[in-house]
């Protein structure tokens, strides 16, 4: 008899709930089991309307509130690296294991709030989605925005990416280009008959080496751009003058530039060289001027940092929904073999969101 | 019944003999069949003493002449590339196929001379050896020099490497170094927390780009050095600041530098960077001041060019034997898919060597 599918017990506390989620292996493209468990746990709840798309589960309240917020988290993880099942160090207050930080602690907060907040002050759309850790083509949030944009309509969105239980606003955009130099092959014993494409890349690296990063301040937050070679390759054989060298450059750009503006900057930077765009994603403005964002920030303590890394908040921005990153876990631990999370951060996120969603604006003011 | 092993017919002309050799596939490390055929063809000849070492065959006259010459060629080829069996274009006078140029035309000349010159004016040591096209560890000429140095003792040596049936004297040395830069990994969204090793290689490429080649004249021949990046690699992932970049540099140096002097030059050139020697082989001085070399050059027409590429002539130089490259075939066609040779060059090489080996010094003078 096969083992029964795992179940999620929403009655338990948020830390135990995190462990349950961590212990259901859910590497990208293998999220069926966890999505089934999530759907099965949420569907019986009478105050929620549950929609399933692929392995993405959406649960909404529909209380006729004047405002609606989205709270979203992805269910997938990077590949297992001998770091499952979870292990709780009670003395240190640390939960170890794949996904504890990125981002099943945040998912547990979402599920706990969804199960228990029967009458939040804002209507809430809880989104637990698939395939964030891989190519955008599979990204559940992106697919949902295309198939059911109405399900993501909101006044404000919170993405529970690890941010040490603090608010990280906006995100920088990212694009990659290949900067290519060409030459002419020749035997290295008669090198003057060829043209060395690797030598031709000297100027490309010299410009990168001399690059001075822009650090614009947007909504009071200082972003920090970066233009970096992330790979270089060239060479045919140990006795051949190479006829091609390719430098792969990653530009991380502040959210006051559009993707097109960022690419124009890079093309200008490498003026005289062949530049091919291979990959691009927009940044997201912090949007802290929007009342919904402001109210949330005030409710959780008022501190905001800029988000340097690219996250799915940019997908909300594209939909016209201001969004912030806010979740338990140190982002520097994401994707590490020894990934872990302070359980106190999970608890704090749940408490702060619960307080915000149960306090009327008048009370907050 | 298995097919009988191929036989070599030494009574045929040198062009047909070349075809026979070409049509016995003999990629490096797979020379047993061709070495067996060569040994079987030479061993019955009463004027020769045949020695076999591995898949290297040595055949010597022992006529008590005052001088001895070595004539050597390798039996192996680079891998088959849809270019076997041989194909003779009679109208154009071109023989096509793997090894036609590098260097079974030369091998055929050796075999034809060995079979027919029963009383050459110099004693001759004919050497047909294995594994020239791969790592030096397997090189049959090198192994023979170690196991039986007496078999290579001579006043002069001719290596039948393709040189368009002209004399190419000496050879340039070659060495390879890895020039390595290091940095510190970081997520590319927070690149200022790391140190980019690829950017750190800018100066390495800038120096190479500005390199000005030395062109010394030795024994009247102008050599031409070359210092080139033949490979570059670096990069961890598309979102990681790379902590290592390695530039593989090939230095081709004129034979007036020793290997140690050449390495010292390269270390000085890359002063301030980590330089690791991976590979080194000495050059060979042209040695045209030696009477045996001079007499040979005069006998075959007096024209001499410098050899830029490294060849096994350097192994003779190490043994104190002056040596030249002289063989049919355009060296630019070696290792090409469409390798071929002008049959007239094979014929000319045989005729010129035959004339030299049957004419006394007095007659030559």
Contacts between the chains, C-beta under 8 A, distances in Angstrom:
chain1	res1	chain2	res2	distance
A	172	B	189	6.4
A	174	B	188	7.9
A	174	B	189	7.3
A	174	B	239	7.8
A	176	B	238	6.1
A	187	B	309	6.5
A	187	B	332	7.8
A	188	B	174	7.8
A	188	B	226	6.2
A	188	B	228	5.5
A	188	B	230	6.0
A	188	B	250	4.7
A	188	B	252	6.1
A	189	B	172	6.4
A	189	B	174	7.3
A	189	B	226	7.2
A	189	B	252	5.3
A	189	B	308	4.5
A	189	B	309	3.7
A	189	B	310	6.7
A	190	B	224	7.6
A	190	B	226	7.6
A	190	B	308	5.2
A	190	B	309	7.4
A	191	B	213	7.9
A	191	B	226	3.6
A	191	B	228	5.0
A	191	B	252	7.0
A	192	B	213	6.8
A	192	B	224	6.5
A	192	B	226	6.8
A	196	B	208	7.5
A	196	B	228	5.5
A	196	B	229	6.4
A	198	B	205	6.6
A	198	B	208	7.7
A	198	B	228	7.9
A	198	B	229	3.9
A	198	B	230	7.9
A	198	B	231	7.6
A	198	B	232	5.2
A	198	B	247	7.4
A	199	B	205	6.0
A	199	B	208	5.0
A	199	B	209	4.4
A	199	B	228	7.4
A	199	B	229	6.2
A	200	B	209	7.5
A	201	B	205	6.0
A	201	B	232	7.6
A	202	B	202	6.6
A	202	B	205	3.5
A	202	B	206	4.6
A	202	B	208	7.1
A	202	B	209	4.3
A	203	B	209	8.0
A	205	B	198	6.6
A	205	B	199	6.0
A	205	B	201	6.0
A	205	B	202	3.6
A	205	B	205	5.9
A	206	B	202	4.6
A	206	B	206	6.2
A	208	B	196	7.5
A	208	B	198	7.7
A	208	B	199	5.0
A	208	B	202	7.1
A	209	B	199	4.4
A	209	B	200	7.5
A	209	B	202	4.3
A	209	B	203	8.0
A	213	B	191	7.9
A	213	B	192	6.8
A	224	B	190	7.6
A	224	B	192	6.4
A	226	B	188	6.3
A	226	B	189	7.3
A	226	B	190	7.6
A	226	B	191	3.6
A	226	B	192	6.9
A	228	B	188	5.5
A	228	B	191	5.0
A	228	B	196	5.5
A	228	B	198	7.9
A	228	B	199	7.4
A	228	B	241	5.8
A	229	B	196	6.4
A	229	B	198	3.9
A	229	B	199	6.2
A	229	B	234	7.4
A	229	B	235	7.8
A	229	B	242	7.2
A	230	B	188	6.0
A	230	B	198	7.9
A	230	B	235	5.7
A	230	B	236	7.6
A	230	B	237	7.2
A	230	B	238	5.5
A	230	B	239	7.1
A	230	B	240	6.5
A	230	B	241	7.3
A	230	B	242	6.4
A	231	B	198	7.6
A	231	B	234	6.5
A	231	B	235	2.9
A	231	B	238	7.4
A	231	B	242	7.1
A	232	B	198	5.2
A	232	B	201	7.6
A	232	B	232	5.4
A	232	B	233	6.8
A	232	B	234	4.8
A	232	B	235	6.4
A	232	B	245	6.6
A	233	B	232	6.9
A	233	B	233	5.9
A	233	B	235	7.5
A	234	B	229	7.4
A	234	B	231	6.5
A	234	B	232	4.8
A	235	B	229	7.8
A	235	B	230	5.7
A	235	B	231	2.9
A	235	B	232	6.4
A	235	B	233	7.5
A	235	B	248	6.8
A	236	B	230	7.6
A	237	B	230	7.2
A	238	B	176	6.1
A	238	B	230	5.5
A	238	B	231	7.3
A	238	B	248	7.0
A	238	B	250	6.4
A	238	B	279	7.4
A	239	B	174	7.7
A	239	B	230	7.1
A	239	B	250	6.7
A	240	B	230	6.5
A	241	B	228	5.8
A	241	B	230	7.3
A	242	B	229	7.2
A	242	B	230	6.4
A	242	B	231	7.1
A	245	B	232	6.6
A	247	B	198	7.4
A	248	B	235	6.8
A	248	B	238	7.0
A	250	B	188	4.8
A	250	B	238	6.4
A	250	B	239	6.7
A	252	B	188	6.2
A	252	B	189	5.3
A	252	B	191	7.0
A	279	B	238	7.5
A	308	B	189	4.5
A	308	B	190	5.2
A	309	B	187	6.6
A	309	B	189	3.8
A	309	B	190	7.5
A	310	B	189	6.7
A	332	B	187	8.0
